[in-house]
């Protein structure tokens, strides 16, 4: 419901900008006046809301994994710690998470205006 309210507010602001620009300079053609796709249409195309549960939980998990890697990488490099067993699995899991996060970032929506 908050997405629909946001969409209607953006549409109202856009109408006000168009009427102001026409009253001073005549009709103006630019990318600002292209109609925006509603949030429901974006969700159908796979665009994720930046404040959605999925995006926020992936960001929080990313912070935890970054902290883990900040500790583990110097240990591995300085003391020549060998990755075996559970450590190897966790290492591959963090690598896989960063690949997934990269793909997810391309599908996140942004705020305009």
GROMACS elastic network, one bead per residue, 0.5 to 0.9 nm:
[ bonds ]
;  ai    aj funct       b0    kb
    1     4     6  0.52207   500
    1     5     6  0.64413   500
    1     6     6  0.87091   500
    2     5     6  0.50370   500
    2     6     6  0.61075   500
    2     7     6  0.85750   500
    3     7     6  0.61085   500
    3     8     6  0.86376   500
    3    38     6  0.85472   500
    3    39     6  0.63279   500
    3    40     6  0.83997   500
    4     7     6  0.50072   500
    4     8     6  0.62144   500
    4     9     6  0.86003   500
    4    38     6  0.78583   500
    4    39     6  0.71663   500
    4    40     6  0.84066   500
    5     8     6  0.51848   500
    5     9     6  0.61785   500
    5    10     6  0.86145   500
    6     9     6  0.50955   500
    6    10     6  0.61340   500
    6    11     6  0.85831   500
    7    10     6  0.51251   500
    7    11     6  0.61590   500
    7    12     6  0.86597   500
    7    36     6  0.85896   500
    7    37     6  0.89082   500
    7    38     6  0.65002   500
    7    39     6  0.72748   500
    8    11     6  0.50262   500
    8    12     6  0.61994   500
    8    13     6  0.86496   500
    9    12     6  0.50787   500
    9    13     6  0.61857   500
    9    14     6  0.85227   500
   10    13     6  0.50828   500
   10    14     6  0.60424   500
   10    15     6  0.86103   500
   10    36     6  0.88785   500
   10   112     6  0.88706   500
   10   113     6  0.83269   500
   11    14     6  0.50209   500
   11    15     6  0.62048   500
   11    16     6  0.86793   500
   11    35     6  0.83880   500
   11    36     6  0.82524   500
   12    15     6  0.51404   500
   12    16     6  0.62881   500
   12    17     6  0.87190   500
   13    16     6  0.50831   500
   13    17     6  0.62242   500
   13    18     6  0.86586   500
   14    17     6  0.50966   500
   14    18     6  0.61956   500
   14    19     6  0.86614   500
   14    32     6  0.80239   500
   14    33     6  0.72457   500
   14    35     6  0.89455   500
   15    18     6  0.51172   500
   15    19     6  0.61822   500
   15    20     6  0.85973   500
   15    33     6  0.88133   500
   16    19     6  0.51825   500
   16    20     6  0.61192   500
   16    21     6  0.85729   500
   17    20     6  0.51205   500
   17    21     6  0.60677   500
   17    22     6  0.85599   500
   17    33     6  0.89017   500
   18    21     6  0.51909   500
   18    22     6  0.61604   500
   18    23     6  0.86569   500
   18    27     6  0.79460   500
   18    28     6  0.78198   500
   18    33     6  0.73816   500
   19    22     6  0.52095   500
   19    23     6  0.62164   500
   19    24     6  0.89003   500
   19    27     6  0.87785   500
   20    23     6  0.52421   500
   20    24     6  0.65191   500
   20    25     6  0.85722   500
   21    24     6  0.54917   500
   21    25     6  0.57966   500
   21    26     6  0.65295   500
   21    27     6  0.68231   500
   21    28     6  0.67678   500
   22    25     6  0.55135   500
   22    28     6  0.68334   500
   23    26     6  0.60773   500
   23    27     6  0.82526   500
   24    27     6  0.89789   500
   25    28     6  0.74903   500
   28    33     6  0.84253   500
   29    32     6  0.80992   500
   29    33     6  0.68587   500
   29    34     6  0.88607   500
   30    33     6  0.58586   500
   30    34     6  0.74592   500
   31    34     6  0.54452   500
   31    35     6  0.89438   500
   32    35     6  0.81453   500
   33    36     6  0.85884   500
   37    40     6  0.82167   500
   37    41     6  0.63054   500
   37    42     6  0.67432   500
   38    41     6  0.53830   500
   38    42     6  0.64371   500
   38    43     6  0.88355   500
   39    43     6  0.61588   500
   39    44     6  0.86633   500
   39    47     6  0.87420   500
   39    49     6  0.84479   500
   40    43     6  0.50853   500
   40    44     6  0.63302   500
   40    45     6  0.88125   500
   41    44     6  0.51064   500
   41    45     6  0.64579   500
   41    46     6  0.89395   500
   41    47     6  0.88262   500
   42    45     6  0.51334   500
   42    46     6  0.64827   500
   42    47     6  0.52672   500
   42    48     6  0.77748   500
   42    49     6  0.88638   500
   42   109     6  0.84536   500
   43    46     6  0.51601   500
   43    47     6  0.51878   500
   43    48     6  0.63740   500
   43    49     6  0.78968   500
   44    47     6  0.74553   500
   46   107     6  0.67365   500
   46   108     6  0.87307   500
   47   106     6  0.86577   500
   47   107     6  0.50017   500
   47   108     6  0.56564   500
   47   109     6  0.58476   500
   48    51     6  0.85372   500
   48    52     6  0.70639   500
   48    54     6  0.82092   500
   48    55     6  0.74569   500
   48   104     6  0.84710   500
   48   107     6  0.59791   500
   48   109     6  0.56461   500
   49    52     6  0.50993   500
   49    53     6  0.86491   500
   49    54     6  0.87215   500
   49    55     6  0.74631   500
   49   107     6  0.89288   500
   49   108     6  0.61939   500
   49   109     6  0.53775   500
   49   110     6  0.76839   500
   50    53     6  0.86927   500
   50    54     6  0.87825   500
   50    55     6  0.60619   500
   50    56     6  0.75263   500
   50   108     6  0.58490   500
   50   109     6  0.56328   500
   50   110     6  0.65168   500
   50   111     6  0.82365   500
   51    54     6  0.83719   500
   51    55     6  0.65756   500
   51    56     6  0.63321   500
   52    55     6  0.54786   500
   52    56     6  0.62350   500
   52    57     6  0.85851   500
   53    56     6  0.53017   500
   53    57     6  0.60018   500
   53    58     6  0.84775   500
   54    57     6  0.53481   500
   54    58     6  0.61402   500
   54    59     6  0.86031   500
   55    58     6  0.51999   500
   55    59     6  0.61411   500
   55    60     6  0.86840   500
   55   104     6  0.81574   500
   55   105     6  0.87684   500
   55   108     6  0.77775   500
   56    59     6  0.50421   500
   56    60     6  0.62002   500
   56    61     6  0.85945   500
   57    60     6  0.50847   500
   57    61     6  0.60939   500
   57    62     6  0.84387   500
   58    61     6  0.50584   500
   58    62     6  0.60177   500
   58    63     6  0.86970   500
   58    97     6  0.89680   500
   58   101     6  0.73469   500
   59    63     6  0.63489   500
   59    64     6  0.88401   500
   59   101     6  0.84620   500
   60    63     6  0.51258   500
   60    64     6  0.64799   500
   60    65     6  0.87334   500
   61    64     6  0.51292   500
   61    65     6  0.61542   500
   61    66     6  0.85238   500
   62    65     6  0.50678   500
   62    66     6  0.59675   500
   62    67     6  0.85469   500
   62    94     6  0.89908   500
   62    97     6  0.80411   500
   62    98     6  0.78678   500
   62   101     6  0.81554   500
   63    66     6  0.51182   500
   63    67     6  0.62788   500
   63    68     6  0.86681   500
   64    67     6  0.51865   500
   64    68     6  0.62384   500
   64    69     6  0.87225   500
   65    69     6  0.61132   500
   65    70     6  0.85094   500
   65    94     6  0.68017   500
   65    97     6  0.88475   500
   66    69     6  0.51024   500
   66    70     6  0.60947   500
   66    71     6  0.87927   500
   66    94     6  0.89728   500
   67    70     6  0.50388   500
   67    71     6  0.65801   500
   67    72     6  0.87497   500
   68    71     6  0.54331   500
   68    72     6  0.61490   500
   68    73     6  0.86144   500
   69    73     6  0.56684   500
   69    74     6  0.85854   500
   69    91     6  0.89368   500
   69    94     6  0.85520   500
   70    73     6  0.59646   500
   70    74     6  0.72363   500
   71    74     6  0.62622   500
   71    75     6  0.67988   500
   72    75     6  0.51722   500
   72    76     6  0.61917   500
   72    77     6  0.86720   500
   73    76     6  0.52145   500
   73    77     6  0.61635   500
   73    78     6  0.85510   500
   74    77     6  0.50872   500
   74    78     6  0.58112   500
   74    79     6  0.81631   500
   75    78     6  0.54323   500
   75    79     6  0.57982   500
   75    80     6  0.74194   500
   75    81     6  0.67525   500
   76    79     6  0.57927   500
   76    80     6  0.51471   500
   76    82     6  0.71342   500
   76    83     6  0.82646   500
   77    80     6  0.54173   500
   77    81     6  0.71939   500
   78    81     6  0.78971   500
   82    87     6  0.86075   500
   82    88     6  0.86820   500
   83    86     6  0.81365   500
   83    87     6  0.54128   500
   83    89     6  0.86733   500
   83    91     6  0.80079   500
   84    87     6  0.55897   500
   84    89     6  0.79799   500
   85    88     6  0.54388   500
   85    89     6  0.65092   500
   85    90     6  0.88545   500
   86    89     6  0.50741   500
   86    90     6  0.61223   500
   86    91     6  0.84801   500
   87    90     6  0.51209   500
   87    91     6  0.60184   500
   87    92     6  0.86612   500
   88    91     6  0.50134   500
   88    92     6  0.62825   500
   88    93     6  0.85547   500
   89    92     6  0.52373   500
   89    93     6  0.60927   500
   89    94     6  0.87157   500
   90    94     6  0.61818   500
   90    95     6  0.85792   500
   91    94     6  0.53250   500
   91    95     6  0.63316   500
   91    96     6  0.86844   500
   92    95     6  0.50045   500
   92    96     6  0.60516   500
   92    97     6  0.85172   500
   93    96     6  0.50372   500
   93    97     6  0.60998   500
   93    98     6  0.87523   500
   94    98     6  0.63480   500
   94    99     6  0.87621   500
   95    98     6  0.53114   500
   95    99     6  0.65011   500
   95   100     6  0.88003   500
   96    99     6  0.51326   500
   96   100     6  0.62143   500
   96   101     6  0.85618   500
   97   100     6  0.50032   500
   97   101     6  0.59863   500
   97   102     6  0.85475   500
   98   102     6  0.61157   500
   98   103     6  0.87213   500
   99   102     6  0.51415   500
   99   103     6  0.65094   500
   99   104     6  0.86855   500
  100   103     6  0.52292   500
  100   104     6  0.61127   500
  100   105     6  0.86463   500
  101   105     6  0.60575   500
  101   106     6  0.88659   500
  102   105     6  0.52308   500
  102   106     6  0.69011   500
  103   106     6  0.55234   500
  103   107     6  0.70795   500
  104   107     6  0.52715   500
  104   108     6  0.65289   500
  105   108     6  0.52946   500
  105   109     6  0.86930   500
  106   109     6  0.84606   500
